[in-house]
């Protein structure tokens, strides 16, 4: 591909339109793009957690990466300049979640920053039982969301480097690797979330003509709806296994009705959560984008639909070997998708790789090839608007705060570069716009 004229942000400078001074999204010739502050067509190529204070060793205050970089650079500011220069040299243009936003302007090439996770539901739930028991249907959630978004987002509202804000990270919406996580029976068994419980009961009332129909689906023996209002529901009649992907029970009409109820309530909860969260962020930072809740893989269909109604961009964390099925799962929304986390681990890096998501590869060469296959496949989807690699530096061999001990880094925990991976990233990042455009015959 011939050298393309680019804006100072790295976007393609091939459009005649007025610049807004901030990032936005636009569908151009059938493909979604960010549009950078200087009106360039922009794909967000990012790295997650670019930070000096990288992971502590589990159960201690030791931060080996910070120790190594203090010796190597002498100061945090010197490290920031070096980190910004390296990211730009590898073709990255964005700081992913949990990065130091100051890095965005530390080097000669400005970087976009998607470092902000606002944690609206997570923060609201800290002293209220956690998600989903924090009762987001309570009117107090709206007041909290507005105040919390002002605190987190408003100080950056005029910053052109800010791509946008994530609402939370990997909230459970249904069965996943953490457990069954069916939100509806969880709420029906609770007595501490009265507003959400009331919404759940109203939904069930609207879906069944009689309590007898409900009894048949949920295998209950209620004499009236008042029985459900008065007391927590007993354990649910069916379960779904995320790992086995075994949905054989859904051939049972009762099971189908039960799971449809669960998915409908997840959608109702998502509608409430995302409508309030998006409004709060837009009020606090009206020039920035709402980047979604960093979904883990693919939640129920009604949750996906709610994301399409309220988010500017849908963010997805997907550690599959290829992203196609997950990206396609969001296509019905008509909204652009950002892969906010993905990675491959190499077993020759000297790390255990026993805790953490994503494929394990025998060597760094195969790890780099995995990156190229995955990212190329993602770029061929018209809704793909960016990709953020997890993570900047390796995790401690002893395990970080949650036990993860994997070779996710572009650099080692001693800040040494992985050459095979960075070479593959540099080549792919330079070609990303052509790949994204050529998939529909559009010339970059």
Secondary structure, 3 states (H helix, E strand, C coil): CCCCCECCCCCECCCCCCCCCCCEEEEECCEEEEECCCCCEECEEEECCCCCCCCCCCCCCCCHHHHHHHHHHCCHHHHHHHHHHHHHHCCCCEECCCCCHHHHHCCCCCCEECCCECCHHHHHHCCCCCCCCCCCCCCHHHHHHHHHHHHHHHHHCCCCCECEEECCCCCCCCCECCECCCHHHHHHCCCCCHHHHHHHHHHHHHHCCCHHHHHHHHCCCCCCHHHHHHCCCCCCCCCCECCCCECHHHHCHHHHHHHHHHHHHHHHHHHHHHHHHHHHHHHHCCCCEECCCCEECCCCHHHHHHHHHHCCEEEEECCCCCCHHHHHCCHHHCCEEEEEECCCEECCCCCCCCCCCCCEECCHHHHHHHHHHHHHHHHCCCCEEEEEECCCECCCCCCCCCCCCCCCCCECCCCCECHHHHHHHHHHHHHHHHHHHHCCCCCC
